[in-house]
Structures are given as structure tokens and as C-alpha cells.
Amino acid sequence: MSASLEDYLEAILNVADTSGTARSKDIAATLGVARPSVTGALKLLAKKGLVHYRPYGYVTLTQKGLAQAGRIAKKHEIIKSFFTDILGVDMPVAQKAACKAEHLLGPMIVSRMRYFTDLANRQARPGENLMSVLQRFAKAGRAKR
């Protein structure tokens, strides 16, 4: 599936989170695209059996679509968490970068990012800032060169 269609699935999941349904105008607003683009994507997703869609109606995810959207959202969350919690990247920057990276990084890399983030969170002492430890380590490494 293309990165663009993955973005649509994730947007539908996020928009429909509270009501279970999404409207094309809300999907368009979330992704910052024109409504005709949403219509084209929804038709493709419907053909793949990932959404229930009728023109001018609500959009819902099928069970298959919900499972796939959930995997995409989880991958996004892992990457964003790595960027913010481990690398100390500001949330807006991390959010944007995670959107791009989720389409490029394979499952092994994302899995290792998750393991590293989990390990770092478990190993941190109360009140310890992991970023300051990493920065001190990086400075020490540069000083040895």
C-alpha cells in the first residue's frame, strides 16, 4: 500500500476515534488536502476492502482496515516516542518527522526503536533526565576524537 493511502487510513482512524465514523471534509482538513483527493483515496481504500464508503456519506473502517490502521498508528507512535523521549525532539517536529519516517522504516528498525525506548524508560532512575545523560555521553565521545 502506498504511503499516501496509509496516511488516509491513519487519518480516518484518528477522525473516527470518537464517533466511529469520519466525513471526507474532516479527513481533508486533517491531511491538508483537497476533498476530491480524499474521494479518490476512499474509492481505492474501498476497493481494497479497508473502508466502507458511499459518496456524500460517512466513512467507516472495515475490520481489515481497522487492523491495518491500528498497525500504522502504533508504528507512528513508536517513532514519535523515540524522537521525543530518546532524542529530545520537540513534539511538533517529532510528529512531522514520524509521519515521514513511518513509511520508510521497516518493522525491524521500528521494533528496535521500541525496545530501546522501553529499555531507556525502565532503566532511568527517578528524576533522571535521559537526554542529559545522552548529551554528556555525546560530548565525551567528541572530546576523545
N, CA, C and O atoms as a MOPAC input file, in Angstrom:
PM7 MOZYME 1SCF
protein

 N      0.85300 1    -1.17800 1     0.00000 1
 C      0.00000 1     0.00000 1     0.00000 1
 C      0.89600 1     1.23800 1     0.00000 1
 O      1.95300 1     1.24800 1     0.63100 1
 N      0.47300 1     2.25900 1    -0.69800 1
 C      1.26300 1     3.48800 1    -0.80500 1
 C      1.25600 1     4.25700 1     0.52600 1
 O      0.37000 1     4.08800 1     1.36300 1
 N      2.26200 1     5.09200 1     0.68100 1
 C      2.35700 1     5.93400 1     1.87800 1
 C      1.13400 1     6.83500 1     1.99400 1
 O      0.62600 1     7.07400 1     3.08900 1
 N      0.67500 1     7.32700 1     0.86100 1
 C     -0.48800 1     8.21100 1     0.86000 1
 C     -1.73200 1     7.49500 1     1.38900 1
 O     -2.47000 1     8.04900 1     2.20400 1
 N     -1.96400 1     6.27400 1     0.92900 1
 C     -3.14100 1     5.53200 1     1.41000 1
 C     -3.00600 1     5.18700 1     2.89000 1
 O     -3.99500 1     5.17000 1     3.62200 1
 N     -1.78400 1     4.91400 1     3.32400 1
 C     -1.57600 1     4.68500 1     4.75900 1
 C     -1.93600 1     5.93100 1     5.55400 1
 O     -2.54100 1     5.83500 1     6.62200 1
 N     -1.56700 1     7.09900 1     5.03800 1
 C     -1.91200 1     8.35400 1     5.70900 1
 C     -3.42900 1     8.51800 1     5.80700 1
 O     -3.94500 1     8.96600 1     6.83100 1
 N     -4.13500 1     8.15300 1     4.74300 1
 C     -5.60400 1     8.24600 1     4.77100 1
 C     -6.18700 1     7.30200 1     5.81100 1
 O     -7.08500 1     7.68800 1     6.56000 1
 N     -5.68900 1     6.06700 1     5.86800 1
 C     -6.19400 1     5.12300 1     6.87100 1
 C     -5.97800 1     5.65000 1     8.28300 1
 O     -6.87500 1     5.59300 1     9.12400 1
 N     -4.78100 1     6.16200 1     8.53200 1
 C     -4.47500 1     6.69200 1     9.85600 1
 C     -5.34900 1     7.90200 1    10.17300 1
 O     -5.81100 1     8.05200 1    11.30400 1
 N     -5.57800 1     8.76000 1     9.18900 1
 C     -6.43300 1     9.93600 1     9.39600 1
 C     -7.86500 1     9.51300 1     9.70600 1
 O     -8.50600 1    10.08000 1    10.59100 1
 N     -8.36000 1     8.52300 1     8.98300 1
 C     -9.72300 1     8.03000 1     9.24100 1
 C     -9.80800 1     7.49300 1    10.65900 1
 O    -10.76800 1     7.77200 1    11.37700 1
 N     -8.80800 1     6.72500 1    11.06200 1
 C     -8.78900 1     6.18500 1    12.42200 1
 C     -8.82500 1     7.30800 1    13.44900 1
 O     -9.58000 1     7.24100 1    14.41900 1
 N     -8.01500 1     8.33300 1    13.24100 1
 C     -7.94900 1     9.44100 1    14.19000 1
 C     -9.22500 1    10.28600 1    14.19300 1
 O     -9.69700 1    10.68100 1    15.25900 1
 N     -9.77600 1    10.56200 1    13.03400 1
 C    -11.00300 1    11.36900 1    12.93900 1
 C    -12.18000 1    10.59600 1    13.51000 1
 O    -13.02900 1    11.16300 1    14.19800 1
 N    -12.23000 1     9.30100 1    13.22400 1
 C    -13.36600 1     8.47400 1    13.65100 1
 C    -13.22700 1     7.99200 1    15.09200 1
 O    -14.10100 1     7.28400 1    15.59200 1
 N    -12.16300 1     8.35900 1    15.74900 1
 C    -11.87200 1     7.86300 1    17.08700 1
 C    -13.04100 1     8.03600 1    18.05400 1
 O    -13.35300 1     7.12500 1    18.82100 1
 N    -13.67200 1     9.17700 1    18.02000 1
 C    -14.73400 1     9.41700 1    18.98900 1
 C    -16.09900 1     8.90700 1    18.52800 1
 O    -16.86600 1     8.37700 1    19.33300 1
 N    -16.40400 1     9.06200 1    17.25400 1
 C    -17.73600 1     8.70000 1    16.77200 1
 C    -17.79200 1     7.37700 1    16.02100 1
 O    -18.87300 1     6.82100 1    15.82600 1
 N    -16.64300 1     6.87100 1    15.59900 1
 C    -16.62600 1     5.64100 1    14.81900 1
 C    -16.80600 1     5.88400 1    13.33200 1
 O    -16.65100 1     4.96900 1    12.52300 1
 N    -17.13500 1     7.12600 1    12.97200 1
 C    -17.30500 1     7.47700 1    11.56300 1
 C    -16.49100 1     8.72500 1    11.25700 1
 O    -16.11700 1     9.49100 1    12.14500 1
 N    -16.23300 1     8.89900 1     9.96600 1
 C    -15.49900 1    10.09200 1     9.53300 1
 C    -16.19900 1    10.66100 1     8.31100 1
 O    -16.87700 1     9.94200 1     7.57600 1
 N    -16.02800 1    11.95300 1     8.10500 1
 C    -16.55300 1    12.60000 1     6.90300 1
 C    -15.36500 1    13.01900 1     6.04900 1
 O    -14.28400 1    13.30600 1     6.56300 1
 N    -15.58000 1    13.05000 1     4.74900 1
 C    -14.46700 1    13.37100 1     3.85400 1
 C    -13.90600 1    14.76500 1     4.12600 1
 O    -12.70100 1    14.97700 1     3.99200 1
 N    -14.75200 1    15.71000 1     4.50500 1
 C    -14.24300 1    17.05500 1     4.77600 1
 C    -13.32800 1    17.07000 1     5.99700 1
 O    -12.37300 1    17.84500 1     6.04500 1
 N    -13.61100 1    16.21400 1     6.99100 1
 C    -12.75800 1    16.13200 1     8.17600 1
 C    -11.42600 1    15.46100 1     7.84000 1
 O    -10.37700 1    15.85400 1     8.35200 1
 N    -11.47700 1    14.45600 1     6.98400 1
 C    -10.25700 1    13.78000 1     6.54100 1
 C     -9.39400 1    14.75600 1     5.75200 1
 O     -8.17900 1    14.81200 1     5.94000 1
 N    -10.02800 1    15.52400 1     4.86900 1
 C     -9.31100 1    16.52000 1     4.06400 1
 C     -8.64900 1    17.55300 1     4.96600 1
 O     -7.49700 1    17.92600 1     4.74400 1
 N     -9.36600 1    18.01100 1     5.97500 1
 C     -8.81200 1    19.01500 1     6.90000 1
 C     -7.63800 1    18.44100 1     7.68600 1
 O     -6.63300 1    19.12100 1     7.89300 1
 N     -7.76600 1    17.19500 1     8.12300 1
 C     -6.70100 1    16.55300 1     8.89400 1
 C     -5.42300 1    16.42000 1     8.07400 1
 O     -4.32600 1    16.66200 1     8.57800 1
 N     -5.56700 1    16.03600 1     6.81800 1
 C     -4.40000 1    15.80600 1     5.96100 1
 C     -3.96200 1    17.04500 1     5.18800 1
 O     -2.88000 1    17.06100 1     4.60200 1
 N     -4.79400 1    18.07800 1     5.18400 1
 C     -4.46400 1    19.27800 1     4.43000 1
 C     -4.49800 1    19.05900 1     2.92600 1
 O     -3.65200 1    19.57000 1     2.19100 1
 N     -5.49000 1    18.29100 1     2.47800 1
 C     -5.63600 1    18.00300 1     1.04800 1
 C     -7.02000 1    18.42900 1     0.57700 1
 O     -7.90400 1    18.71700 1     1.38400 1
 N     -7.19400 1    18.46500 1    -0.73200 1
 C     -8.48500 1    18.83000 1    -1.31200 1
 C     -9.46000 1    17.65800 1    -1.20500 1
 O     -9.05500 1    16.49600 1    -1.20000 1
 N    -10.72800 1    17.97700 1    -1.12200 1
 C    -11.75300 1    16.93300 1    -0.98200 1
 C    -11.78300 1    15.95600 1    -2.15400 1
 O    -12.02000 1    14.76800 1    -1.93000 1
 N    -11.55400 1    16.40000 1    -3.40600 1
 C    -11.50700 1    15.41300 1    -4.49000 1
 C    -10.39300 1    14.37200 1    -4.30300 1
 O    -10.54500 1    13.22300 1    -4.71800 1
 N     -9.28300 1    14.76900 1    -3.68500 1
 C     -8.21100 1    13.81400 1    -3.38900 1
 C     -8.68900 1    12.76600 1    -2.38900 1
 O     -8.36400 1    11.58400 1    -2.50400 1
 N     -9.45700 1    13.21200 1    -1.41800 1
 C    -10.00000 1    12.29700 1    -0.41700 1
 C    -10.94900 1    11.30200 1    -1.09600 1
 O    -10.90800 1    10.10400 1    -0.81500 1
 N    -11.78000 1    11.79700 1    -1.96800 1
 C    -12.73100 1    10.92600 1    -2.66300 1
 C    -11.99700 1     9.83500 1    -3.43500 1
 O    -12.37700 1     8.66600 1    -3.37100 1
 N    -10.95100 1    10.20900 1    -4.16100 1
 C    -10.18000 1     9.22800 1    -4.91100 1
 C     -9.54300 1     8.18900 1    -4.00800 1
 O     -9.56900 1     6.99500 1    -4.30800 1
 N     -8.97300 1     8.64000 1    -2.90700 1
 C     -8.33700 1     7.71800 1    -1.96600 1
 C     -9.36700 1     6.78600 1    -1.32100 1
 O     -9.10400 1     5.59700 1    -1.14100 1
 N    -10.53400 1     7.32400 1    -0.97500 1
 C    -11.56600 1     6.49800 1    -0.35300 1
 C    -12.06700 1     5.42200 1    -1.30000 1
 O    -12.36000 1     4.30300 1    -0.87700 1
 N    -12.16400 1     5.75100 1    -2.56300 1
 C    -12.57300 1     4.74600 1    -3.55800 1
 C    -11.54700 1     3.61600 1    -3.62900 1
 O    -11.91000 1     2.44200 1    -3.68700 1
 N    -10.26900 1     3.97700 1    -3.62300 1
 C     -9.21500 1     2.95100 1    -3.64800 1
 C     -9.24000 1     2.09600 1    -2.37900 1
 O     -9.11200 1     0.87300 1    -2.44400 1
 N     -9.40400 1     2.74700 1    -1.23200 1
 C     -9.45100 1     2.00500 1     0.02700 1
 C    -10.67100 1     1.08400 1     0.08500 1
 O    -10.59900 1    -0.01700 1     0.63100 1
 N    -11.78000 1     1.53700 1    -0.47600 1
 C    -12.98400 1     0.70100 1    -0.51500 1
 C    -12.75100 1    -0.52200 1    -1.40200 1
 O    -13.16700 1    -1.62700 1    -1.05700 1
 N    -12.09300 1    -0.32900 1    -2.53400 1
 C    -11.78700 1    -1.45900 1    -3.42900 1
 C    -10.88900 1    -2.48400 1    -2.74400 1
 O    -10.98200 1    -3.67900 1    -3.02400 1
 N    -10.03100 1    -2.02600 1    -1.85800 1
 C     -9.13200 1    -2.92000 1    -1.13300 1
 C     -9.81600 1    -3.55300 1     0.08200 1
 O     -9.21200 1    -4.36400 1     0.78300 1
 N    -11.07500 1    -3.18200 1     0.33000 1
 C    -11.81200 1    -3.74600 1     1.45100 1
 C    -11.41400 1    -3.17800 1     2.79900 1
 O    -11.58400 1    -3.83000 1     3.82900 1
 N    -10.88000 1    -1.95600 1     2.79400 1
 C    -10.39600 1    -1.36100 1     4.03900 1
 C    -11.36700 1    -0.35500 1     4.65000 1
 O    -11.30100 1    -0.07600 1     5.84700 1
 N    -12.27200 1     0.19500 1     3.82800 1
 C    -13.26400 1     1.14400 1     4.33700 1
 C    -14.62800 1     0.86000 1     3.72000 1
 O    -14.74500 1     0.26900 1     2.64600 1
 N    -15.64000 1     1.30100 1     4.43500 1
 C    -16.99600 1     1.36200 1     3.88300 1
 C    -17.19000 1     2.81400 1     3.48400 1
 O    -17.06500 1     3.71800 1     4.30900 1
 N    -17.49600 1     3.02900 1     2.20800 1
 C    -17.60400 1     4.40100 1     1.72000 1
 C    -18.70600 1     4.49500 1     0.67800 1
 O    -18.81600 1     3.66400 1    -0.22300 1
 N    -19.51600 1     5.53400 1     0.83200 1
 C    -20.50200 1     5.92100 1    -0.17800 1
 C    -20.37200 1     7.41600 1    -0.38400 1
 O    -20.22700 1     8.16300 1     0.58400 1
 N    -20.42000 1     7.86500 1    -1.63400 1
 C    -20.31300 1     9.31600 1    -1.86800 1
 C    -21.32400 1    10.08600 1    -1.01600 1
 O    -22.48700 1     9.70000 1    -0.90000 1
 N    -20.85400 1    11.17200 1    -0.43000 1
 C    -21.64400 1    12.07000 1     0.42300 1
 C    -22.08800 1    11.42400 1     1.72700 1
 O    -22.92400 1    11.97200 1     2.44500 1
 N    -21.52700 1    10.25400 1     2.03200 1
 C    -21.88000 1     9.58300 1     3.27600 1
 C    -20.70500 1     9.54800 1     4.22700 1
 O    -19.65500 1    10.13800 1     3.97600 1
 N    -20.90400 1     8.85100 1     5.31100 1
 C    -19.84200 1     8.69100 1     6.29500 1
 C    -18.90100 1     7.57000 1     5.86600 1
 O    -19.26700 1     6.68700 1     5.09000 1
 N    -17.69700 1     7.63100 1     6.38600 1
 C    -16.68900 1     6.61400 1     6.11900 1
 C    -16.43400 1     5.85900 1     7.41500 1
 O    -16.28100 1     6.46100 1     8.47800 1
 N    -16.39000 1     4.54600 1     7.31800 1
 C    -16.01600 1     3.72400 1     8.46700 1
 C    -14.95800 1     2.72700 1     8.00800 1
 O    -14.90600 1     2.34900 1     6.83800 1
 N    -14.13600 1     2.31800 1     8.92800 1
 C    -13.12600 1     1.31200 1     8.63700 1
 C    -13.74800 1    -0.07800 1     8.74300 1
 O    -14.55400 1    -0.34100 1     9.63500 1
 N    -13.37000 1    -0.95500 1     7.83300 1
 C    -13.75300 1    -2.36200 1     7.95700 1
 C    -12.87000 1    -2.98000 1     9.04200 1
 O    -11.95400 1    -2.32500 1     9.53900 1
 N    -13.13400 1    -4.21600 1     9.40800 1
 C    -12.26800 1    -4.88000 1    10.39000 1
 C    -10.83200 1    -4.93600 1     9.88000 1
 O     -9.88600 1    -4.68100 1    10.62600 1
 N    -10.68000 1    -5.27400 1     8.60400 1
 C     -9.35200 1    -5.31800 1     7.97900 1
 C     -8.70500 1    -3.92700 1     7.99300 1
 O     -7.51800 1    -3.79000 1     8.29100 1
 N     -9.49100 1    -2.90700 1     7.67100 1
 C     -8.99700 1    -1.53400 1     7.67600 1
 C     -8.63200 1    -1.06200 1     9.06600 1
 O     -7.63200 1    -0.36700 1     9.25100 1
 N     -9.43900 1    -1.43500 1    10.04300 1
 C     -9.16200 1    -1.06500 1    11.43600 1
 C     -7.86000 1    -1.69400 1    11.90900 1
 O     -7.05800 1    -1.04100 1    12.57700 1
 N     -7.64800 1    -2.95800 1    11.56600 1
 C     -6.40800 1    -3.63600 1    11.96000 1
 C     -5.19600 1    -2.96500 1    11.31100 1
 O     -4.18800 1    -2.72000 1    11.97500 1
 N     -5.29600 1    -2.67400 1    10.02500 1
 C     -4.18000 1    -2.05300 1     9.33200 1
 C     -3.92600 1    -0.63300 1     9.83200 1
 O     -2.77500 1    -0.24100 1    10.03000 1
 N     -4.98700 1     0.13500 1    10.03500 1
 C     -4.84900 1     1.49800 1    10.55300 1
 C     -4.23300 1     1.47400 1    11.95100 1
 O     -3.42500 1     2.33900 1    12.28900 1
 N     -4.61100 1     0.49300 1    12.75400 1
 C     -4.04100 1     0.36100 1    14.09800 1
 C     -2.55000 1     0.09400 1    14.05400 1
 O     -1.79400 1     0.64700 1    14.85300 1
 N     -2.11700 1    -0.75800 1    13.11800 1
 C     -0.68200 1    -1.03700 1    12.97400 1
 C      0.08100 1     0.21500 1    12.53800 1
 O      1.17800 1     0.48600 1    13.02500 1
 N     -0.50500 1     0.96300 1    11.62800 1
 C      0.12600 1     2.19400 1    11.14400 1
 C      0.23100 1     3.20500 1    12.28200 1
 O      1.28000 1     3.82000 1    12.47300 1
 N     -0.85000 1     3.38000 1    13.03600 1
 C     -0.86000 1     4.33700 1    14.15000 1
 C      0.13800 1     3.93100 1    15.23400 1
 O      0.80300 1     4.78800 1    15.81500 1
 N      0.24500 1     2.63900 1    15.50700 1
 C      1.19400 1     2.14800 1    16.51300 1
 C      2.62500 1     2.42800 1    16.06900 1
 O      3.45100 1     2.87400 1    16.86500 1
 N      2.91300 1     2.16700 1    14.80000 1
 C      4.24300 1     2.43600 1    14.25100 1
 C      4.57000 1     3.92600 1    14.37700 1
 O      5.67500 1     4.29900 1    14.77100 1
 N      3.60100 1     4.76000 1    14.04100 1
 C      3.77900 1     6.20900 1    14.15200 1
 C      4.08600 1     6.59800 1    15.59900 1
 O      4.98400 1     7.40100 1    15.85100 1
 N      3.35300 1     6.04000 1    16.52900 1
 C      3.52300 1     6.36900 1    17.94400 1
 C      4.89800 1     5.93800 1    18.45200 1
 O      5.52600 1     6.66600 1    19.22100 1
 N      5.36900 1     4.77200 1    18.03300 1
 C      6.68700 1     4.28600 1    18.44900 1
 C      7.77800 1     5.23400 1    17.95700 1
 O      8.67500 1     5.60800 1    18.71200 1
 N      7.69300 1     5.61400 1    16.69600 1
 C      8.70000 1     6.50200 1    16.11300 1
 C      8.65800 1     7.87100 1    16.78900 1
 O      9.69400 1     8.43000 1    17.14800 1
 N      7.45300 1     8.40100 1    16.95700 1
 C      7.30900 1     9.71500 1    17.60900 1
 C      7.85500 1     9.66800 1    19.03300 1
 O      8.52800 1    10.60100 1    19.47000 1
 N      7.57300 1     8.60600 1    19.74700 1
 C      8.06300 1     8.44900 1    21.11300 1
 C      9.59200 1     8.38300 1    21.13300 1
 O     10.22700 1     8.97400 1    22.00600 1
 N     10.17700 1     7.67400 1    20.18600 1
 C     11.63600 1     7.61000 1    20.10400 1
 C     12.21200 1     8.99800 1    19.87800 1
 O     13.18600 1     9.38700 1    20.52200 1
 N     11.60500 1     9.74400 1    18.95900 1
 C     12.09300 1    11.08600 1    18.65500 1
 C     11.97400 1    12.02500 1    19.85400 1
 O     12.88700 1    12.80800 1    20.11700 1
 N     10.86500 1    11.95500 1    20.57900 1
 C     10.66100 1    12.86700 1    21.70100 1
 C     11.35400 1    12.38200 1    22.97200 1
 O     12.07700 1    13.14300 1    23.61500 1
 N     11.13700 1    11.12100 1    23.33500 1
 C     11.63700 1    10.60900 1    24.61500 1
 C     13.13600 1    10.32400 1    24.60400 1
 O     13.80700 1    10.53200 1    25.61500 1
 N     13.66300 1     9.86000 1    23.49500 1
 C     15.07200 1     9.47800 1    23.43100 1
 C     15.91900 1    10.59700 1    22.84500 1
 O     16.96100 1    10.94300 1    23.40100 1
 N     15.48300 1    11.16300 1    21.73100 1
 C     16.29200 1    12.17600 1    21.05700 1
 C     16.00600 1    13.59200 1    21.54100 1
 O     16.77000 1    14.51100 1    21.24600 1
 N     14.90900 1    13.78100 1    22.28300 1
 C     14.59100 1    15.09800 1    22.82400 1
 C     14.07600 1    16.08800 1    21.79600 1
 O     14.20900 1    17.29800 1    21.97500 1
 N     13.49200 1    15.58500 1    20.72600 1
 C     12.95400 1    16.43600 1    19.66600 1
 C     11.62400 1    17.02100 1    20.13300 1
 O     10.82500 1    16.32400 1    20.75900 1
 N     11.38400 1    18.29200 1    19.83400 1
 C     10.11600 1    18.93000 1    20.19300 1
 C      8.95200 1    18.22000 1    19.50100 1
 O      9.09100 1    17.72600 1    18.38200 1
 N      7.81500 1    18.17600 1    20.17300 1
 C      6.65200 1    17.41800 1    19.69600 1
 C      6.23700 1    17.76100 1    18.26200 1
 O      6.05600 1    16.84100 1    17.46400 1
 N      6.07700 1    19.04300 1    17.89300 1
 C      5.63800 1    19.31500 1    16.51100 1
 C      6.62000 1    18.79000 1    15.46100 1
 O      6.20800 1    18.27500 1    14.42200 1
 N      7.90300 1    18.92100 1    15.73500 1
 C      8.92700 1    18.43200 1    14.80500 1
 C      8.90500 1    16.90800 1    14.76600 1
 O      8.99200 1    16.30800 1    13.69400 1
 N      8.79000 1    16.28500 1    15.93500 1
 C      8.75600 1    14.82500 1    16.02100 1
 C      7.52900 1    14.26000 1    15.31100 1
 O      7.60900 1    13.23300 1    14.63800 1
 N      6.40200 1    14.93400 1    15.46500 1
 C      5.15600 1    14.49200 1    14.83400 1
 C      5.30900 1    14.47000 1    13.31400 1
 O      4.94700 1    13.49600 1    12.65400 1
 N      5.84700 1    15.55400 1    12.77700 1
 C      6.03200 1    15.66900 1    11.32600 1
 C      7.04300 1    14.63900 1    10.81500 1
 O      6.82900 1    14.00400 1     9.78300 1
 N      8.13600 1    14.48700 1    11.54600 1
 C      9.17000 1    13.53100 1    11.14000 1
 C      8.65900 1    12.09100 1    11.22500 1
 O      8.98600 1    11.26700 1    10.37200 1
 N      7.86800 1    11.79000 1    12.24100 1
 C      7.31500 1    10.44300 1    12.39100 1
 C      6.38800 1    10.11000 1    11.23400 1
 O      6.35100 1     8.96700 1    10.77700 1
 N      5.63500 1    11.10200 1    10.75600 1
 C      4.74600 1    10.88300 1     9.60300 1
 C      5.54500 1    10.45000 1     8.37800 1
 O      5.11400 1     9.58200 1     7.62000 1
 N      6.70000 1    11.05600 1     8.19400 1
 C      7.54100 1    10.70300 1     7.04700 1
 C      8.25900 1     9.37700 1     7.27700 1
 O      8.31900 1     8.53100 1     6.38500 1
 N      8.80000 1     9.20400 1     8.47600 1
 C      9.60900 1     8.02700 1     8.77500 1
 C      8.79000 1     6.73900 1     8.81200 1
 O      9.30700 1     5.67200 1     8.48200 1
 N      7.53800 1     6.82400 1     9.20200 1
 C      6.73300 1     5.60200 1     9.33900 1
 C      6.59100 1     4.86500 1     8.01200 1
 O      6.34600 1     3.65900 1     7.99600 1
 N      6.74100 1     5.57600 1     6.90700 1
 C      6.62300 1     4.94600 1     5.59000 1
 C      7.94900 1     4.38500 1     5.09300 1
 O      7.97900 1     3.56600 1     4.17400 1
 N      9.04000 1     4.82900 1     5.70200 1
 C     10.36600 1     4.44500 1     5.22600 1
 C     11.02500 1     3.36400 1     6.07200 1
 O     11.79000 1     2.54800 1     5.55700 1
 N     10.73200 1     3.35600 1     7.36100 1
 C     11.39300 1     2.43300 1     8.26200 1
 C     10.67400 1     1.09400 1     8.30100 1
 O      9.45300 1     1.02500 1     8.44300 1
 N     11.44700 1     0.05100 1     8.17400 1
 C     10.88100 1    -1.29100 1     8.20100 1
 C     10.56000 1    -1.75200 1     9.60200 1
 O     10.91600 1    -1.09500 1    10.58100 1
 N      9.88300 1    -2.89000 1     9.69700 1
 C      9.44500 1    -3.39300 1    11.00400 1
 C     10.59100 1    -3.69600 1    11.96700 1
 O     10.44200 1    -3.50900 1    13.17500 1
 N     11.73300 1    -4.16000 1    11.45300 1
 C     12.84700 1    -4.47100 1    12.34100 1
 C     13.37300 1    -3.20100 1    13.01700 1
 O     13.63600 1    -3.19800 1    14.21900 1
 N     13.52200 1    -2.13600 1    12.24800 1
 C     14.04400 1    -0.88800 1    12.81000 1
 C     13.06400 1    -0.30500 1    13.82100 1
 O     13.46900 1     0.12400 1    14.90200 1
 N     11.79200 1    -0.28600 1    13.47900 1
 C     10.77900 1     0.25400 1    14.39700 1
 C     10.72000 1    -0.58400 1    15.66800 1
 O     10.57100 1    -0.04600 1    16.76500 1
 N     10.83600 1    -1.88300 1    15.52400 1
 C     10.83400 1    -2.76600 1    16.68700 1
 C     12.02100 1    -2.46400 1    17.59600 1
 O     11.87800 1    -2.42900 1    18.81800 1
 N     13.17200 1    -2.24900 1    17.01000 1
 C     14.36400 1    -1.92900 1    17.81400 1
 C     14.23200 1    -0.55600 1    18.46800 1
 O     14.70300 1    -0.35900 1    19.58800 1
 N     13.60300 1     0.38600 1    17.78600 1
 C     13.35300 1     1.70500 1    18.38300 1
 C     12.45800 1     1.54400 1    19.60900 1
 O     12.69600 1     2.15700 1    20.64900 1
 N     11.42700 1     0.71100 1    19.47300 1
 C     10.51500 1     0.47400 1    20.58900 1
 C     11.24900 1    -0.17700 1    21.75400 1
 O     11.08300 1     0.23900 1    22.90100 1
 N     12.06300 1    -1.20000 1    21.47000 1
 C     12.81000 1    -1.87300 1    22.53100 1
 C     13.75500 1    -0.90500 1    23.23300 1
 O     13.86700 1    -0.91700 1    24.45900 1
 N     14.43000 1    -0.07200 1    22.45700 1
 C     15.36400 1     0.88100 1    23.05400 1
 C     14.62000 1     1.88300 1    23.93200 1
 O     15.06000 1     2.18800 1    25.04100 1
 N     13.50300 1     2.39000 1    23.44300 1
 C     12.71200 1     3.34500 1    24.22600 1
 C     12.21300 1     2.69400 1    25.50500 1
 O     12.28200 1     3.29600 1    26.57700 1
 N     11.71100 1     1.46600 1    25.40200 1
 C     11.23600 1     0.74800 1    26.58800 1
 C     12.37200 1     0.52000 1    27.58600 1
 O     12.20500 1     0.72100 1    28.78900 1
 N     13.52600 1     0.10000 1    27.07000 1
 C     14.68200 1    -0.13800 1    27.93600 1
 C     15.10800 1     1.14500 1    28.63100 1
 O     15.34400 1     1.15700 1    29.83900 1
 N     15.20500 1     2.22000 1    27.86600 1
 C     15.62500 1     3.50600 1    28.44200 1
 C     14.64900 1     3.96000 1    29.51900 1
 O     15.06500 1     4.45100 1    30.56800 1
 N     13.36000 1     3.79900 1    29.26600 1
 C     12.36200 1     4.20900 1    30.25500 1
 C     12.42900 1     3.34600 1    31.51500 1
 O     12.22200 1     3.84100 1    32.62300 1
 N     12.71800 1     2.06400 1    31.34300 1
 C     12.83200 1     1.17500 1    32.51200 1
 C     14.11900 1     1.42000 1    33.29000 1
 O     14.13200 1     1.29900 1    34.51500 1
 N     15.19600 1     1.76400 1    32.59600 1
 C     16.49800 1     1.91100 1    33.23000 1
 C     16.70900 1     3.27900 1    33.87400 1
 O     17.57700 1     3.43800 1    34.73300 1
 N     15.92000 1     4.25900 1    33.46000 1
 C     16.09200 1     5.60500 1    34.01800 1
 C     15.78200 1     5.59800 1    35.50800 1
 O     14.81500 1     4.98400 1    35.95800 1
 N     16.61000 1     6.28000 1    36.24600 1
 C     16.38200 1     6.41900 1    37.68800 1
 C     15.33700 1     7.50200 1    37.91400 1
 O     15.16100 1     8.37400 1    37.06300 1
 N     14.64700 1     7.46300 1    39.03900 1
 C     13.64900 1     8.51300 1    39.31500 1
 C     14.28000 1     9.89400 1    39.23000 1
 O     15.31600 1    10.15400 1    39.84200 1
 N     13.65300 1    10.76700 1    38.47500 1
 C     14.12700 1    12.13500 1    38.32700 1
 C     15.27200 1    12.29300 1    37.34300 1
 O     15.71500 1    13.41100 1    37.07900 1
 N     15.75400 1    11.18800 1    36.79800 1
 C     16.87200 1    11.25400 1    35.85600 1
 C     16.36500 1    11.65100 1    34.47600 1
 O     15.34100 1    11.15700 1    34.00500 1
 N     17.09200 1    12.53700 1    33.85400 1
 C     16.76300 1    13.00100 1    32.51500 1
 C     17.66300 1    12.27300 1    31.53100 1
 O     18.86900 1    12.51400 1    31.48800 1
 N     17.07700 1    11.38200 1    30.74300 1
 C     17.84400 1    10.59000 1    29.80200 1
 C     18.57400 1    11.46600 1    28.77700 1
 O     19.67900 1    11.13300 1    28.34900 1
 N     17.96300 1    12.57100 1    28.39000 1
 C     18.59300 1    13.45300 1    27.41200 1
 C     19.90300 1    14.01300 1    27.94600 1
 O     20.88000 1    14.09300 1    27.20100 1
 N     19.95100 1    14.39700 1    29.19800 1
 C     21.19800 1    14.94900 1    29.74200 1
 C     22.28100 1    13.87600 1    29.77800 1
 O     23.45100 1    14.17900 1    29.54300 1
 N     21.91600 1    12.63400 1    30.06700 1
 C     22.88400 1    11.53400 1    30.05500 1
 C     23.40500 1    11.32200 1    28.63800 1
 O     24.61100 1    11.17600 1    28.43900 1
 N     22.52400 1    11.30500 1    27.66700 1
 C     22.93600 1    11.11400 1    26.26900 1
 C     23.80600 1    12.26700 1    25.78100 1
 O     24.79100 1    12.04300 1    25.07800 1
 N     23.45500 1    13.48700 1    26.14300 1
 C     24.24400 1    14.64100 1    25.71700 1
 C     25.64200 1    14.61500 1    26.34300 1
 O     26.62700 1    14.93400 1    25.67800 1
 N     25.72600 1    14.24000 1    27.60300 1
 C     27.02000 1    14.13700 1    28.26600 1
 C     27.87100 1    13.06000 1    27.59800 1
 O     29.07200 1    13.24800 1    27.40000 1
 N     27.25600 1    11.94400 1    27.25600 1
 C     27.94400 1    10.85500 1    26.57200 1
 C     28.44000 1    11.31000 1    25.20000 1
 O     29.57100 1    11.01300 1    24.81400 1
 N     27.58500 1    12.03600 1    24.46100 1
 C     27.96800 1    12.52200 1    23.13300 1
 C     29.13300 1    13.50700 1    23.23300 1
 O     30.05500 1    13.45700 1    22.41800 1
 N     29.10100 1    14.40200 1    24.22200 1
 C     30.19600 1    15.36500 1    24.40900 1
 C     31.49200 1    14.63800 1    24.74400 1
 O     32.55400 1    14.99400 1    24.23400 1
 N     31.41000 1    13.62800 1    25.59500 1
 C     32.60400 1    12.87100 1    25.95600 1
 C     33.18300 1    12.16500 1    24.73000 1
 O     34.40100 1    12.09600 1    24.56600 1
 N     32.30400 1    11.64100 1    23.87000 1
 C     32.74700 1    10.97500 1    22.65300 1
 C     33.42600 1    11.93200 1    21.69000 1
 O     34.41300 1    11.57300 1    21.04900 1
 N     32.90700 1    13.14500 1    21.58300 1
 C     33.50600 1    14.16500 1    20.69200 1
 C     34.85000 1    14.61000 1    21.24900 1
 O     35.77500 1    14.88100 1    20.48300 1
 N     34.97300 1    14.68900 1    22.56500 1
 C     36.22400 1    15.13800 1    23.17000 1
 C     37.34700 1    14.12900 1    22.94900 1
 O     38.51700 1    14.50900 1    22.92700 1
 N     37.00900 1    12.84700 1    22.78300 1
 C     38.02800 1    11.80400 1    22.57700 1
 C     38.57400 1    11.78800 1    21.16400 1
 O     39.61800 1    11.18100 1    20.92300 1
 N     37.90000 1    12.44100 1    20.21600 1
 C     38.33300 1    12.40800 1    18.80900 1
 C     39.57400 1    13.16400 1    18.57900 1
 O     40.05800 1    13.22700 1    17.44900 1

